Amino acid sequence: MVACSGTFAKDSSHLELVTAFKPKNITFTDVESSDGSKVPASILFPNDPKRRLEVWWSNRTTRSDIHLIVIGGQSTWTAPGGLRLGQTLEQVEKNNHKAFKLKGFDKDRIATVSDWDGGELATLAGDCNAGLSLRADAKASAEKIGALTADKEYSSSDPAIRAARPTVSEILIGY
């Protein structure tokens, strides 16, 4: 479980991760950011897709002060607020204790949370923030997905969004 404290606190470092998870389970390498550029990051369990976790640093030289934690792929890590990959829109709403806002789907059929709308996930212990990407179900029609454009904001309770049956595909924990 990732918490916004202890090993994963904002002021943590690569050395603290090595101490907690053993040197053999961590590597420091470049990962690809959403804009295609390379970003140096500490990777926990780089050879185990179910345990993989990326930690990006605010201070890249000293590998300190966490900027972002990325949970993606097949990772089974649990994020603050009980967020996990593969959760449905309804499960995320339950964690948030209410509906939230998200941008519509991009060309890759991904929608992103834009506002937790004052729900439980809006303020997490440890003063971090959670961001989510949700991928539309593969069976959802391209026409319906295309009507829910990324330049507009929708409620997670919108029937058209729900009909796309999106599930959590990436979790970003930022400071």
C-alpha positions in Angstrom: 0.0 0.0 0.0 1.2 3.5 -0.9 0.6 6.1 1.8 1.6 9.7 1.7 3.8 9.2 4.7 6.8 7.2 5.8 8.7 5.7 2.9 6.4 7.5 0.4 6.2 10.9 2.2 7.0 14.0 0.2 10.4 14.4 1.8 11.5 10.8 1.1 14.5 9.8 -1.0 15.8 7.0 -3.2 18.0 6.0 -0.2 14.9 5.5 2.0 13.3 3.4 -0.7 16.5 1.2 -1.0 16.5 0.8 2.8 12.8 -0.2 2.9 12.7 -2.4 -0.2 16.4 -3.7 -0.5 18.8 -2.6 -3.3 18.1 -5.6 -5.5 14.4 -4.5 -5.8 15.1 -0.9 -7.0 16.6 0.6 -10.1 17.1 4.2 -11.2 16.4 4.8 -14.9 14.5 6.9 -17.4 10.8 6.4 -17.9 8.5 7.9 -20.5 6.2 10.7 -19.5 2.8 11.4 -21.0 4.3 13.9 -23.4 6.9 11.3 -24.7 9.9 12.9 -22.9 12.2 10.8 -20.7 12.1 11.4 -16.9 14.6 9.8 -14.4 12.8 7.8 -11.8 13.3 5.2 -9.1 11.5 2.0 -10.1 10.5 -0.5 -7.4 10.4 -4.1 -8.5 11.2 -3.3 -12.2 11.1 -6.9 -13.2 7.8 -7.7 -11.5 4.8 -6.2 -13.4 2.4 -6.8 -10.4 4.7 -5.0 -7.9 6.2 -2.3 -10.2 6.0 1.3 -8.9 7.6 4.5 -10.3 8.8 7.3 -8.1 9.6 10.6 -9.7 11.8 13.1 -7.8 11.5 16.9 -7.4 15.3 16.9 -6.9 16.6 14.6 -9.6 20.3 15.1 -8.6 19.9 13.9 -5.0 16.9 11.7 -5.8 14.9 13.3 -3.1 11.6 14.9 -2.5 8.9 12.9 -4.2 7.2 14.7 -7.0 5.0 11.9 -8.3 4.3 8.2 -7.8 2.9 6.3 -10.8 0.9 3.1 -10.4 0.2 1.6 -13.9 0.3 -1.5 -16.0 -0.5 -4.6 -14.0 0.6 -3.2 -10.6 -1.4 -4.4 -7.6 -0.4 -1.5 -5.3 -3.2 0.2 -3.5 -3.1 4.0 -3.5 -4.4 6.3 -0.8 -8.1 6.3 -0.5 -8.3 2.6 -1.5 -7.7 3.3 -5.2 -6.6 0.3 -7.3 -6.1 -0.4 -11.0 -9.1 -2.0 -12.6 -11.7 -0.4 -10.4 -14.9 0.7 -12.0 -16.3 4.2 -12.0 -18.8 3.1 -9.4 -16.1 1.7 -7.1 -14.1 5.0 -7.4 -17.3 7.0 -6.6 -17.8 4.8 -3.5 -14.2 5.6 -2.4 -14.9 9.3 -3.0 -18.3 9.1 -1.2 -19.8 11.0 -4.1 -19.7 11.5 -7.9 -16.7 13.4 -9.3 -15.8 15.2 -12.5 -13.7 13.9 -15.4 -12.6 15.0 -18.8 -14.0 13.0 -21.7 -12.1 10.4 -23.7 -9.0 11.1 -25.7 -7.9 9.3 -28.9 -6.6 6.4 -26.8 -10.0 6.1 -25.1 -8.7 7.5 -21.8 -10.6 9.8 -19.5 -9.0 11.7 -16.6 -10.3 12.9 -13.3 -10.5 16.7 -13.3 -12.1 17.4 -9.9 -13.0 15.2 -6.9 -15.8 17.7 -6.3 -15.2 17.9 -2.5 -15.3 14.2 -2.0 -13.1 12.1 0.3 -10.4 11.8 -2.4 -10.0 15.6 -2.6 -8.0 15.7 0.6 -5.7 12.8 1.4 -3.7 12.3 4.6 -0.1 13.3 4.1 -1.1 16.2 1.8 -0.8 14.4 -1.5 -3.2 14.4 -4.4 -4.6 11.5 -6.4 -5.1 11.6 -10.1 -6.7 8.8 -12.2 -6.9 7.8 -15.8 -9.8 5.6 -16.8 -9.9 3.5 -20.0 -13.2 2.9 -21.7 -14.3 -0.7 -22.1 -13.0 -2.3 -25.3 -16.6 -3.2 -26.2 -17.9 0.4 -25.9 -18.7 1.8 -29.4 -16.2 4.3 -30.9 -19.2 6.5 -31.8 -20.3 6.8 -28.1 -16.7 7.3 -26.9 -16.1 9.9 -29.6 -19.2 11.9 -28.4 -17.6 12.3 -24.9 -14.7 14.6 -25.9 -11.6 15.2 -23.8 -12.1 19.0 -24.0 -15.3 18.8 -21.9 -16.0 17.9 -18.3 -18.5 15.3 -17.3 -19.9 13.9 -14.0 -19.0 10.4 -13.2 -22.7 9.8 -12.7 -23.5 10.8 -16.4 -25.2 7.8 -18.0 -23.2 8.3 -21.2 -19.9 8.1 -19.2 -21.2 5.1 -17.3 -22.2 3.4 -20.6 -18.5 3.4 -21.6 -17.8 1.3 -18.5 -14.3 2.8 -17.9 -11.9 1.3 -15.4 -8.9 2.7 -13.6 -5.8 2.3 -15.9 -3.3 4.5 -14.1 -3.0 6.2 -10.7 -0.9 9.3 -10.1 0.0 10.4 -6.6 1.4 13.8 -6.5 2.7 16.4 -4.1 
